[in-house]
């Protein structure tokens, strides 16, 4: 099995997660591709600036340990100044959190209007393109970030997109009076599958303006739900794994991460019976495969 691992974004928390990725690369004799932002301009984005700078969080250190087959480095400031104009169109979308969480609504708006959403999707596509542009053929392509690792992950060669069974459940409206909208957000930080499926997964940036007109996606990351649901024949494989992100362990459980919800409210209010049934049957040694579909509201 020939494997390519495609890193994208800022090189942050590299040291905390390098052992996992180096072991994985060694196990599968994987090639590494990377489309990174120049860390010297990381203060351009507010959510990056708040993290402590570590001496290993540099492109130079990344290259020294991962020895990528191909790498490109770009200035995020130049990208943001260009794509912020597209991001400003998000202002026409409603801000779902206004009723009960104005701070979250402001954060979501800034995420789009600053161009950060575009920058993440752009780098995902660019890293995948570096792999695609090579003369090598691969069985599995992995979408990866330097700041996350997955202790129980095993790469499989199947005709499906594999993602961790870690979901964020969000609500729009007041839970106590009217739980009118519930959305499960996929864990988009990691995905892997055959090249032809990962090409589509990584192409989201080209559809984003179209999706603005077609649906309301909240939280921002749940646009991946909508994107994957446009191809209903794609199999989604969810696997259980410990998730470590930015140096902290997030999960090792058979189900959901609840966000912006009252304690115990997930099962009662969750609106996607097919996905809920899949999650309920999971255990740490079992994967589930089902067709992806979206619960996002249409305009």
HELIX and SHEET records of a PDB file:
HELIX    1   1 UNK A   14  UNK A   28  1                                  15    
HELIX    2   2 UNK A   39  UNK A   44  5                                   6    
HELIX    3   3 UNK A   46  UNK A   49  1                                   4    
HELIX    4   4 UNK A   59  UNK A   66  1                                   8    
HELIX    5   5 UNK A   76  UNK A   87  1                                  12    
HELIX    6   6 UNK A   88  UNK A   92  5                                   5    
HELIX    7   7 UNK A   96  UNK A   99  5                                   4    
HELIX    8   8 UNK A  102  UNK A  113  1                                  12    
HELIX    9   9 UNK A  116  UNK A  133  1                                  18    
HELIX   10  10 UNK A  195  UNK A  201  1                                   7    
HELIX   11  11 UNK A  204  UNK A  206  5                                   3    
HELIX   12  12 UNK A  208  UNK A  214  1                                   7    
HELIX   13  13 UNK A  220  UNK A  222  5                                   3    
HELIX   14  14 UNK A  223  UNK A  229  1                                   7    
HELIX   15  15 UNK A  266  UNK A  269  1                                   4    
HELIX   16  16 UNK A  273  UNK A  280  1                                   8    
SHEET    1   A 5 UNK A  70  UNK A  74  0                                        
SHEET    2   A 5 UNK A  31  UNK A  37  1                                        
SHEET    3   A 5 UNK A   3  UNK A  10  1                                        
SHEET    4   A 5 UNK A 140  UNK A 144  1                                        
SHEET    5   A 5 UNK A 191  UNK A 193 -1                                        
SHEET    1   B 3 UNK A 148  UNK A 150  0                                        
SHEET    2   B 3 UNK A 243  UNK A 245 -1                                        
SHEET    3   B 3 UNK A 248  UNK A 251 -1                                        
SHEET    1   C 3 UNK A 161  UNK A 164  0                                        
SHEET    2   C 3 UNK A 235  UNK A 239  1                                        
SHEET    3   C 3 UNK A 288  UNK A 291 -1                                        
SHEET    1   D 3 UNK A 181  UNK A 185  0                                        
SHEET    2   D 3 UNK A 168  UNK A 172 -1                                        
SHEET    3   D 3 UNK A 257  UNK A 258  1                                        
SHEET    1   E 2 UNK A 215  UNK A 216  0                                        
SHEET    2   E 2 UNK A 297  UNK A 298 -1                                        
END                                                                             
